[in-house]
């Protein structure tokens, strides 16, 4: 991962998809890292928990973090 990007969230696919949708609507293009999907596609055993990481450009971290915090607060995660 380029040093121009910062991880802002790690979690289950349901919550990460909500966050990704909100980020896109705010004009932020996140990079999603899904180790289990990468392993599956490579023919290895998949990660059981299926967590995904969301990364955003460093210049968008503050705005993205506000969105993540709002979503998590709304869902009491």
RABEL-V346402 format. One record per run of one state. SS is the DSSP state (hx for helix, st for strand, lp for the rest). FROM is the first residue (numbers start at 1). TO is the last residue. If there is no record, write none. Layout:
# RABEL-V346402
ss=<SS & SS>
from=<FROM & FROM>
to=<TO & TO>
This chain:
# RABEL-V346402
ss=<lp & st & lp & hx & lp & st & lp & hx & lp & st & hx & lp>
from=<1 & 5 & 12 & 13 & 26 & 31 & 34 & 35 & 43 & 52 & 58 & 76>
to=<4 & 11 & 12 & 25 & 30 & 33 & 34 & 42 & 51 & 57 & 75 & 77>
